[in-house]
Amino acid sequence: GPGFEEAARVLRWLLPGIVCLSLNTLIMIFIGTFGMPRWVIVAPAVFAAANLGLNLVAIPRLGAAGAALTTTICYAGLF
């Protein structure tokens, strides 16, 4: 109903990021079977830091939708 419109909007922003995260997890596990290259560890740390920085800007302006948007952007970048 109308009381859940905000939650639905946040979910729509977050779903593409969840798909990217799922695919990225599968790829990282596959690559990890051949050894652990340094970038397999560094890349997620870099994008986690980027996500935190973007959240500091987006959440005060856009609220939960901003957090979902920045998370999707970072997960897509990581993928």
N, C-alpha and C positions, 0 to 999 in steps of 0.2 A: 503494500500500500504506500501511500504518500509519506508515511513516516520512515520508510526505508530508502527513499530516493538518494540520499547522500551516500549510504552504504553501497547502493548499486553503482553509483558513479565511481566510487573508489575502487570497487571490484573491477569495473570495466577498464580502468587505468592500470590495474595491477595484473590482470590476466596475461597480457603479452609478455610481461616480465617473468611470470611464472613459467611460461612455455620456454622462454630463453634460458632460464635457470635450469630447467629439467634437461634440456638438450645439452647445455654446457656441462652438467654433472655427468651425463653419459659419456661425453667426449673426454672429459678429464679422467674418468675412471679408465677408459680405454687407453689413453695415452700413458696413464700411470702404470699399466701392465708392462710397458716397455722400459720402465725406469721413471724416475721423477725429475724431469727437467726443471731447472730453476724457475722458469716462467709459470709453471703449474702452481707454484706456491706464491710467487710475487704478484701475478696478475689479479687473483682474487683479493689480495691485501690492498692493492692500489685502488681497485674499484670499490672496495668497502670504505676506504678513506674518502674517495670521491663522493660516495653516497652520503656519508655523514656530512661532508661539507655542503653538498647540495641541499640536504635536509635542513640545515641551519638557515638557508635562504628561503626555501620553498614552503616549509611548514608554517611559519608566521604569516605568509601571504595567502597560501592556498589551503591550509589545514591538512586533513588526512589525504585529500586528493593530491596535494603537492608531494606528500611522502610517497604515495603510490606511483606518481609520475616519475620522480627521481629514481625510485627503485627500479622501475621498468627501464629507464634510460641506462642505468648502470648495468643491469643484467644483460641488456641487449649489447652494450659495449663489451662486456666480458665474453659474450657468446661470439 
